[in-house]
Every structure is written in structure tokens, then in C-alpha cells.
């Protein structure tokens, strides 16, 4: 297969399709981490996996349809997400789900239908936490960490201007990617937005992409939110 990538070569040899993070990246979904070792989905009836293929995780999937030779061996979004939900960390699954639902690659109903029974109850519960209103990977990470700390942040809230996250009654949390302020106009616009929100009684706290990705959201937000009466302290904490 001249010009084919290693993931394609291995998938063809296994008579399967690229799945999990490698497939999600091919579908344009954001990833917090490098995709890592290859994951390949094969039909559940596959009895033997060839040796000498390197470090590969194999998922046996019922009803898997293998694309013909003219198409790349990459799992469709539903298959890739279902495999990913079974092997990735919760946060990384939510990042993928938020983006896939937001971009219309898959519907929540399709995912629920593919996760029947008691065995899949934890995955359905995780799916219930997905929120397509999140506009970026950073928003998903910040929301997840606040939720894990016992908070219930509002997402994509309209306060006259749309803001990333809100801890009521008074705190706005914004997540800024390093490329976000690409011009003086963007920088100026954000400061004017913050001033309007401040005038309306909101405190605006901006987190850098590095702070969010380093999982420092709670560390930075909690003292400010506590001072403003916006932090819920769980019973017994």
C-alpha cells in the first residue's frame, strides 16, 4: 500500500478499522492528549490476531462493517466513540462527546440506543454529562473539573454576551486559548465585554489555556468563588 500510514497498514492486516483516538482525530475531533498506541476494531467473530504488529489494542465489535479497498479503514464516528468510551479516561471521553454532538457527527439518541442494558449504565451516565454547548476543549476541561469538585457551572450562558461558564450568583469563568487573542481588536473586545459584565455586577475570572490543561481550574476558581458566595461546600467538607 504505497503511501499508506502505519495505522492503515496495520488495520488492513488485521482486517479491521482504526478506532478510538486515532479515528476521532481523523474525524476532526479535539484531543487533550496525543492519540498514543493504535487501537483497531475488528469483527467480533475474528478468532486470531496476527503476531508481529507491534503495540496495538484490538476491540472486537459486533456488526462491524469494514470499508472496501477504495476507502480508508477508519471507524465511523459512532463506532469510534463507543470504543473510546470503553477505554479512555472520563474527561477525554467528554471532550470527544461534547465536540461530536456539537458538530453533528452523532446524535445523543444514537449513542443511547447503542448502549443498552445494565452493563452500559455507567457509559450512559457519562453520556448524560456531555454538553454540546461547550465551544472548546478548554471549556469541557474546566466544566468537568468544577463538576468533580461538587459545583454546577452554567454553560454558554447569555448575560447580554455569551460567556463560557457561570457560578451563580456572581462569577463568570472564561477560558482563553493561547491563539484566542489573535489581534488588538480581539483583546480590546474582551476587555470591553469584561467591563460591561463588571458593571452589571459580575466578577470575571479568565483562565489561561495552560492553567486549564494543567488542571488548575479548581485551585484558581475556588478562593474567588468562595469570597463571592458562589462556591457550594458539600456537606461534611
Steps between C-alpha positions, in 0.01 A plus 500: 500500500730778377465821699275344764562586864595237754152515654344415163749220433441339841122535472498336158716217629257445789201528264368775722470878528687770689296595807512697828719812513671446164160476327356795692793715389432399139140613549624840616418465870727667758725295726657607828785251464697339218300204360765257624520135388270393219157352575334285232143371491445157345183292454403315816528172310875553445664196654871578466706817503824488299827532689774750431272803464651698785317665787134496394179478703233293326126561555263224389180666378174328409360591160811689394497600134844513335534764223595380154858531370431841344418657838733551798451243778375746761209437737191715456442760776253281692729196509806709584320677786358178645845340502652816649237509776613153610871568524570873553487717811168669581626847419635400160172327419305814591726715282425272204128476577455876541667566166329216311156609620577867433624428146209269419721196436270293719180546698443428866213266408730292277749459782233412757356238263845345460548473879213278624474303821641515851855433381504832316336706776829670600561602138147638467557699819819641353320585176240690704778734613596594143404854400513611135480863611868481595682683223850371565708229662599753770138564597441126535806453721413795724135391531599141582744603772246735659234228492740250656551754779126498569402810302229545236631759254270652241628442145494751212284736704349810336563800726449749221816344361562125497750386760671163546404401855303659784500427872197681632421746627800712395799328338582461130782261405653543154754264340744664258700296251849627419390590146175661614619859514638501148464875450475826689131509406438163673689611809310829512164331447555262791594782734189694400288187559656454843432863588133466402469185710674668794260794474210255512630354827697200369858417588691363200783251554706409193700177494784441257509187288803378694321540834200304375705222339717473812173431689529811718144626444372409846814629672458841336121530498416373850645789708340763278166319488504442877559869566207589274268239652497298177668181622285215623663319790384137504360374830778375724772675296 
